[in-house]
Amino acid sequence: MRVDTTNDLQKFINEEVKKKLVQVDMVIKTDVSIPTKVLLTYIRAIEGVTIVHIVEATQRISDSQELTRIRIKYVPYGKIKISLKRLLLKIQTISGIFSTRVLKVNMVDI
């Protein structure tokens, strides 16, 4: 019995194209001594994260802390609420990120 890999591959591609990303706007409170670009690179390294960029310029709130509004797009694994919690936990384990505050969550087409 022959398996038609062309049809199987086409089915897989069609299913993947239908997927959506989760877009999260958030504010991160960070350590001034670590460049924001470095922290964003660490966020990009998290599994499932596809895009990270700054929405508003960084604002210094004290001698040692600053706030930055960022937008992250990521591939959700399972339920969106659970995958968002996992993402936030991973972000908060990055040295130099003190806290996160989610402002908005949307689904966007790939």
N, C-alpha and C positions, 0 to 999 in steps of 0.2 A: 504494500500500500504506500502510495507516494503522498507526502505532505506538501501542499502548495505553499511554500514559504513566502512567495510574493503576496498572496492574499493575506496571509497571517501578518506580514509586515505592514501592509496597507491598513489593516484593521487596527493594529497597534498605533500607527501614526495618527489615524483619524481619532482614536480615543484620547491620545495625548494632546492633540490640537484643541479638543473641547475643554481641557483643563483651564482652571482659572488660578490666579494668584491672589493672595491677600495683601492689601496695601495698608500699612499702619503708619499714621502720623503720630509722632511722640516727641516728648522733650526728655533729653538726658542731662543729668547733672553730673559733671565730670571734674576731674582734677586738672587744674590749670597747667601743671608741670608736664602733662602728657599731651602732645599735639592731637587735636581732634581728628586729623587725617589718620593717625595711627589707630585711634580707637575705632574709627569707621572701618578700617581694614580688618580689625579683629571681629567686628560684627559681620562683615562680608564672609569671613571664614566659617561662620556657623552654617551647619548643614541646612539646606533648603533656601537660604537667603540668596536672592538673585540680584537685587539692586539696593543700594544704600546711598542716599545723598542728603545734603544739607538743604533745608527748606528756608530757614532764616539764619542770619548771621549769629555767630556765637556771642553771648552776652555775659560779661563777667559780673558775678553777684557777690563775690568776696575776694580776698587776697588769694584764696586757694581753690575756689570753685567757680565754674561757669555753666551756663545753660545753653544748649543747642537744640533747635527744633530740626528733627530729621524725618525722612520718609524711607520706610523699608518695604520692599516687596519680597514675598517669600512663598514657597510652595507649601501649602498646608498638608500635614500628614494626619489623617483622621479628621475628627471634628475641629472646627476652626477655633472654638473657645479653648480647647485643650492644647492645640498646637500653638496658639498665641501665648498661653501661660508658659509652655516649654521654652518658647523663644525668649520671653522676658526673663525667665530664670537664667538662661544661658548668657544673656546680655549683662545681667547684674553680677555674674561671676567674673566679668572682665575687670582686671585690675585697672583702676582709674575711673571707672563708672560707679558713681555712688547710688544713683537711683534713676528710675524711668517713670514717665507719666504718659499714658496713652491718651491721645486726644481724639483720634478718629480711626475707625477700621472699615475698610471697603473691600469688596471683591472686584477684581479687574481681570479683563481678558488677557490672555497671553499674547 
